[in-house]
Amino acid sequence: MKNLFDVMQLLKRYGTIIYTADYSADLGLMEDEIKELYRMQFITAQEYATAMLILRQKRSEYDKK
């Protein structure tokens, strides 16, 4: 995974599509879903860490605007 699109594709692979028209809320929901996938052991620790890093970077970029 290298970007937000890759995170969205990971979520889509497990049947989750997130779009609320509120970018900040979307990022929060994606974080929650990634945590849940990891908790249920659907994704690896590496996938979890990478996805969370990407989401937190995007949140930081959005908050600076």
FENCOR-V366383 format. One record per residue. N is the residue number from 1. RES is the residue in one small letter. OMEGA is omega in whole degrees, -180 to 180 (* if undefined). D_LAST is the distance of its C-alpha to the last C-alpha in whole Angstrom. Layout:
# FENCOR-V366383
((N | RES | OMEGA | D_LAST) (N | RES | OMEGA | D_LAST))
This chain:
# FENCOR-V366383
((1 | m | -178 | 24) (2 | k | -176 | 22) (3 | n | -177 | 19) (4 | l | 178 | 18) (5 | f | 179 | 20) (6 | d | 177 | 23) (7 | v | 179 | 22) (8 | m | 178 | 22) (9 | q | 175 | 26) (10 | l | 179 | 27) (11 | l | -180 | 26) (12 | k | 179 | 28) (13 | r | 180 | 31) (14 | y | 173 | 31) (15 | g | -178 | 31) (16 | t | 174 | 27) (17 | i | -176 | 25) (18 | i | 172 | 22) (19 | y | -179 | 20) (20 | t | -176 | 19) (21 | a | 175 | 17) (22 | d | -173 | 14) (23 | y | -180 | 12) (24 | s | 178 | 12) (25 | a | 178 | 15) (26 | d | 180 | 16) (27 | l | 178 | 15) (28 | g | 178 | 17) (29 | l | 178 | 20) (30 | m | 177 | 20) (31 | e | 180 | 20) (32 | d | -179 | 23) (33 | e | 178 | 25) (34 | i | 178 | 25) (35 | k | -179 | 26) (36 | e | 177 | 29) (37 | l | 178 | 30) (38 | y | -180 | 30) (39 | r | -179 | 32) (40 | m | 177 | 34) (41 | q | 174 | 35) (42 | f | 179 | 34) (43 | i | -179 | 32) (44 | t | 177 | 32) (45 | a | 179 | 31) (46 | q | 178 | 29) (47 | e | 179 | 28) (48 | y | -177 | 26) (49 | a | -179 | 25) (50 | t | -180 | 23) (51 | a | -179 | 22) (52 | m | 178 | 20) (53 | l | 179 | 19) (54 | i | -179 | 17) (55 | l | 180 | 16) (56 | r | 175 | 15) (57 | q | 179 | 13) (58 | k | 178 | 11) (59 | r | 180 | 10) (60 | s | 178 | 9) (61 | e | -179 | 7) (62 | y | -179 | 5) (63 | d | 180 | 5) (64 | k | -178 | 4) (65 | k | * | 0))
